[in-house]
Amino acid sequence: MFVLGNFINALADLIDFVLIAYMWIIIGRSVISWVNADPYNPIVRFLYEVTEPILRQIRRFIPIFGGGFDLSPMILILVIYFLRSFLIPTLERFAGTLG
């Protein structure tokens, strides 16, 4: 049973890494949106292509405020923070009970 516990623990670490990396991608996209970045730059295109599908879903529920102030990146970062605070410890504790 310890093998399953180790697998779940490794999965929790991987999910945590992916969430942290995605949070930094969102921060990078937010910083890029403050400057007049070249939309044909491969890095800018990557940031937009990776983040836009999820941010678009959030914007459906939360509109952009006056002056073009978009809260969707902040809400997504809060969701990621919640997942890191809830999901990762839950998986690690579950893995501890198996092994």
N, CA and C of each residue as an Amber inpcrd file, in Angstrom:
protein
   297
   0.8180000  -1.1940000   0.0000000   0.0000000   0.0000000   0.0000000
   0.8640000   1.2620000   0.0000000   2.1180000   1.1230000   0.4540000
   2.9820000   2.2950000   0.5010000   3.2960000   2.8290000  -0.8920000
   3.2280000   1.9570000  -1.9060000   3.4930000   2.3960000  -3.2770000
   2.4090000   3.3770000  -3.7150000   1.1610000   3.0690000  -3.4080000
   0.0580000   3.9680000  -3.7330000   0.1890000   5.2800000  -2.9650000
   0.6100000   5.2020000  -1.7100000   0.8380000   6.4130000  -0.9300000
   1.9310000   7.2840000  -1.5250000   3.0270000   6.6530000  -1.9540000
   4.1060000   7.4050000  -2.5990000   3.6530000   8.0160000  -3.9140000
   2.8340000   7.2670000  -4.6700000   2.3270000   7.7820000  -5.9360000
   1.4470000   9.0170000  -5.7030000   0.5620000   8.9510000  -4.7350000
  -0.3220000  10.0880000  -4.4510000   0.4770000  11.2710000  -3.9320000
   1.4890000  11.0130000  -3.1290000   2.3470000  12.0900000  -2.6450000
   3.1010000  12.7500000  -3.7990000   3.6110000  11.9530000  -4.7300000
   4.2920000  12.5070000  -5.9030000   3.3150000  13.2780000  -6.7830000
   2.0970000  12.7770000  -6.9050000   1.0650000  13.4800000  -7.6750000
   0.7360000  14.8290000  -7.0400000   0.6690000  14.8670000  -5.7080000
   0.4170000  16.1290000  -5.0050000   1.5530000  17.1200000  -5.2640000
   2.7880000  16.6430000  -5.2450000   3.9330000  17.5210000  -5.5360000
   3.8810000  18.0430000  -6.9630000   3.5110000  17.1870000  -7.9040000
   3.4170000  17.5990000  -9.2970000   2.3090000  18.6350000  -9.4970000
   1.1630000  18.4080000  -8.8940000   0.0560000  19.3660000  -8.9920000
   0.4540000  20.7010000  -8.3790000   1.1480000  20.6550000  -7.2470000
   1.6040000  21.8810000  -6.6060000   2.5610000  22.6470000  -7.5220000
   3.4910000  21.9400000  -8.1680000   4.4290000  22.5810000  -9.0820000
   3.7050000  23.2170000 -10.2670000   2.7500000  22.4980000 -10.8360000
   1.9950000  23.0220000 -11.9810000   1.1980000  24.2590000 -11.5740000
   0.5880000  24.2360000 -10.3940000  -0.1820000  25.3950000  -9.9310000
   0.7220000  26.6090000  -9.7100000   1.8980000  26.4030000  -9.1330000
   2.8370000  27.5080000  -8.9240000   3.3030000  28.0660000 -10.2680000
   3.6430000  27.1810000 -11.1940000   4.0980000  27.6360000 -12.5150000
   2.9970000  28.4090000 -13.2230000   1.7550000  27.9250000 -13.1380000
   0.6530000  28.6090000 -13.8110000   0.3790000  29.9690000 -13.1640000
   0.5510000  30.0430000 -11.8500000   0.3710000  31.3250000 -11.1790000
   1.3980000  32.3420000 -11.6860000   2.6390000  31.9170000 -11.8860000
   3.6540000  32.8300000 -12.4070000   3.3830000  33.2010000 -13.8510000
   2.8110000  32.2960000 -14.6120000   2.4230000  32.6240000 -15.9850000
   1.3320000  33.6930000 -15.9850000   0.3860000  33.5820000 -15.0750000
  -0.6810000  34.5900000 -14.9660000  -0.0940000  35.9380000 -14.5580000
   0.8430000  35.9250000 -13.6230000   1.4860000  37.1770000 -13.2100000
   2.2460000  37.7780000 -14.3910000   2.9530000  36.9490000 -15.1480000
   3.6610000  37.4430000 -16.3260000   2.7200000  38.0400000 -17.3520000
   1.5920000  37.4040000 -17.5550000   0.6160000  37.9360000 -18.4970000
   0.0610000  39.2690000 -18.0100000  -0.1710000  39.3950000 -16.7090000
  -0.6700000  40.6540000 -16.1680000   0.3440000  41.7740000 -16.3520000
   1.5960000  41.4800000 -16.1160000   2.6410000  42.4890000 -16.2920000
   2.7440000  42.8870000 -17.7660000   2.6620000  41.9130000 -18.6560000
   2.7240000  42.1900000 -20.0940000   1.5550000  43.0840000 -20.5160000
   0.3940000  42.9040000 -19.8940000  -0.7700000  43.6980000 -20.2960000
  -0.6360000  45.1660000 -19.8890000   0.2540000  45.4770000 -18.9530000
   0.4390000  46.8690000 -18.5280000   1.3030000  47.6590000 -19.4980000
   2.1060000  46.9630000 -20.2850000   2.9930000  47.6320000 -21.2390000
   2.4860000  47.3500000 -22.6530000   3.0030000  48.0580000 -23.5820000
   2.6030000  47.8820000 -24.9700000   3.5140000  46.8360000 -25.6200000
   3.2570000  45.5630000 -25.2930000   4.0980000  44.4790000 -25.7890000
   3.7170000  44.1180000 -27.2210000   4.6830000  43.6380000 -27.9570000
   4.4630000  43.2050000 -29.3330000   3.5890000  41.9500000 -29.3320000
   2.3930000  42.0050000 -29.9230000   1.5120000  40.8310000 -29.9020000
   2.0310000  39.6640000 -30.7400000   3.0350000  39.8900000 -31.5770000
   3.5930000  38.8190000 -32.3960000   4.8130000  38.1680000 -31.7590000
   5.2190000  38.6720000 -30.5980000   6.3220000  38.0660000 -29.8620000
   5.8790000  36.6700000 -29.3920000   6.7140000  35.6510000 -29.6060000
   6.3090000  34.2930000 -29.2200000   6.0160000  34.1380000 -27.7290000
   6.7330000  34.8480000 -26.8870000   6.4850000  34.7500000 -25.4470000
   5.1370000  35.3650000 -25.1070000   4.8420000  36.5070000 -25.6710000
   3.5540000  37.1710000 -25.4230000   2.4180000  36.2990000 -25.9300000
   2.5850000  35.7250000 -27.1130000   1.5440000  34.8500000 -27.6600000
   1.3400000  33.6250000 -26.7810000   2.4350000  33.0520000 -26.2840000
   2.3230000  31.8960000 -25.3960000   1.5470000  32.2570000 -24.1270000
   1.8920000  33.3910000 -23.5150000   1.2110000  33.8000000 -22.2870000
  -0.2810000  33.9910000 -22.5180000  -0.6480000  34.6090000 -23.6230000
  -2.0570000  34.8240000 -23.9200000  -2.7760000  33.5180000 -24.2550000
  -2.1420000  32.6490000 -25.0340000  -2.7960000  31.4010000 -25.4170000
  -2.9960000  30.4550000 -24.2380000  -2.0910000  30.4880000 -23.2870000
  -2.1890000  29.5890000 -22.1400000  -3.1940000  30.0970000 -21.1070000
  -3.3080000  31.4090000 -20.9560000  -4.1530000  31.9550000 -19.8980000
  -5.5410000  32.4020000 -20.3610000  -5.6820000  32.7690000 -21.6000000
  -6.9350000  33.3590000 -22.0590000  -8.1570000  32.4460000 -21.9310000
  -8.0730000  31.1430000 -22.2220000  -9.2820000  30.3230000 -22.0830000
  -9.8800000  30.3330000 -20.6730000  -9.0450000  30.2620000 -19.6670000
  -9.5640000  30.2610000 -18.2900000 -10.0120000  31.6580000 -17.8830000
  -9.2290000  32.6790000 -18.2420000  -9.6110000  34.0460000 -17.8870000
 -10.9130000  34.4510000 -18.5730000 -11.1350000  33.9710000 -19.7840000
 -12.3810000  34.2740000 -20.4880000 -13.5790000  33.6930000 -19.7370000
 -13.4150000  32.4910000 -19.1950000 -14.4960000  31.8820000 -18.4190000
 -14.8090000  32.6990000 -17.1630000 -13.7760000  33.2200000 -16.5210000
 -13.9930000  34.0430000 -15.3210000 -14.6600000  35.3470000 -15.6940000
 -14.2640000  35.9450000 -16.8110000 -14.8480000  37.2200000 -17.2410000
 -16.3220000  37.0970000 -17.5920000 -16.7760000  35.9030000 -17.9160000
 -18.2070000  35.7110000 -18.1850000 -19.0270000  36.0030000 -16.9390000
 -18.4590000  35.7450000 -15.7700000 -19.1800000  35.9510000 -14.5200000
 -18.8480000  37.2730000 -13.8430000 -17.6310000  37.7700000 -14.0540000
 -17.1970000  39.0140000 -13.4160000 -16.8010000  39.9900000 -14.5140000
 -17.5560000  41.0590000 -14.6720000 -17.2590000  41.9870000 -15.7680000
 -16.0080000  42.8160000 -15.4990000 -15.4890000  43.3930000 -16.5670000
 -14.3570000  44.3080000 -16.4590000 -14.8880000  45.6430000 -15.9510000
 -14.2530000  46.1840000 -14.9370000 -14.7050000  47.4280000 -14.3350000
 -14.3390000  48.6200000 -15.1990000 -14.8860000  49.7710000 -14.8500000
 -14.6290000  50.9980000 -15.5970000 -13.1440000  51.2860000 -15.7140000
 -12.7540000  51.8020000 -16.8480000 -11.3520000  52.1080000 -17.0840000
 -10.5480000  50.9010000 -17.5170000 -11.2090000  49.7800000 -17.8040000
 -10.5130000  48.5960000 -18.2770000  -9.8220000  47.8080000 -17.1820000
 -10.2700000  47.9270000 -15.9380000  -9.6610000  47.2140000 -14.8190000
 -10.2070000  45.7930000 -14.7720000  -9.3660000  44.8270000 -15.0660000
  -9.7540000  43.4200000 -15.1600000  -9.3280000  42.6740000 -13.9040000
 -10.2900000  42.1340000 -13.1800000  -9.9970000  41.4020000 -11.9460000
  -9.8200000  39.9020000 -12.1600000 -10.0230000  39.4280000 -13.3750000
  -9.9880000  37.9820000 -13.6050000  -8.6270000  37.3460000 -13.2680000
  -7.4810000  37.9790000 -13.5610000  -6.2240000  37.3350000 -13.1330000
  -6.1110000  37.2030000 -11.6150000  -6.5690000  38.2100000 -10.8970000
  -6.4990000  38.1440000  -9.4340000  -7.4130000  37.0440000  -8.8890000
  -8.5840000  36.8980000  -9.4790000  -9.5030000  35.8500000  -9.0390000
  -8.9120000  34.4770000  -9.3260000  -8.2820000  34.3210000 -10.4860000
  -7.6600000  33.0440000 -10.8150000  -6.4970000  32.7430000  -9.8750000
  -5.7370000  33.7350000  -9.5090000  -4.6500000  33.5210000  -8.5440000
  -5.2170000  33.1170000  -7.1850000  -6.3340000  33.7070000  -6.7850000
  -6.9720000  33.3080000  -5.5220000  -7.4720000  31.8640000  -5.5860000
  -8.0020000  31.4520000  -6.7220000  -8.4450000  30.0670000  -6.8830000
  -7.2470000  29.1230000  -6.7930000  -6.1460000  29.4920000  -7.4250000
  -4.9330000  28.6670000  -7.3490000  -4.4260000  28.6020000  -5.9100000
  -4.4580000  29.7180000  -5.2130000  -4.0270000  29.7380000  -3.8100000
  -4.9130000  28.8230000  -2.9640000  -6.2240000  28.8620000  -3.2240000
  -7.1430000  27.9860000  -2.5050000  -6.8280000  26.5170000  -2.7880000
  -6.6090000  26.1870000  -4.0540000  -6.2950000  24.7990000  -4.4000000
  -5.0040000  24.3410000  -3.7410000  -4.0090000  25.2280000  -3.6910000
  -2.7550000  24.8660000  -3.0370000  -2.9260000  24.7140000  -1.5360000
  -3.8480000  25.4710000  -0.9430000  -4.0590000  25.3970000   0.5030000
  -4.9670000  24.2330000   0.9060000  -5.8190000  23.7910000  -0.0020000
  -6.7820000  22.7420000   0.3360000  -6.4300000  21.4010000  -0.3020000
  -6.2460000  21.3930000  -1.6060000  -6.0730000  20.1370000  -2.3320000
  -4.7450000  19.4570000  -2.0190000  -3.6670000  20.2140000  -2.0160000
  -2.3410000  19.6150000  -1.8170000  -2.2110000  18.9960000  -0.4230000
  -2.5610000  19.7080000   0.6680000  -2.4670000  19.0520000   1.9900000
  -3.4090000  17.8580000   2.1330000  -4.5750000  17.9270000   1.4850000
  -5.5070000  16.8040000   1.5480000  -4.9020000  15.5670000   0.8900000
  -4.3100000  15.7630000  -0.2830000  -3.6680000  14.6250000  -0.9640000
  -2.4860000  14.0940000  -0.1610000  -1.6990000  15.0040000   0.4200000
  -0.5420000  14.5490000   1.2050000  -0.9850000  13.7910000   2.4670000
  -2.0280000  14.2370000   3.1130000  -2.5180000  13.5540000   4.3070000
  -3.0980000  12.1930000   3.9260000  -3.8070000  12.1440000   2.7920000
  -4.3410000  10.8770000   2.3120000  -3.2190000   9.9020000   1.9850000
  -2.1510000  10.4040000   1.3670000  -1.0040000   9.5610000   1.0520000
  -0.3420000   9.0450000   2.3310000  -0.3360000   9.8910000   3.3780000
   0.2450000   9.4700000   4.6580000  -0.5390000   8.3460000   5.3120000
  -1.8510000   8.3420000   5.1160000  -2.6450000   7.2580000   5.7210000
  -2.4680000   5.9350000   4.9830000  -2.0410000   6.0060000   3.7160000
  -1.8430000   4.7720000   2.9450000  -0.4870000   4.1350000   3.2070000
   0.4830000   4.9550000   3.5820000   1.8260000   4.3880000   3.7170000
   2.3240000   4.5240000   5.0690000
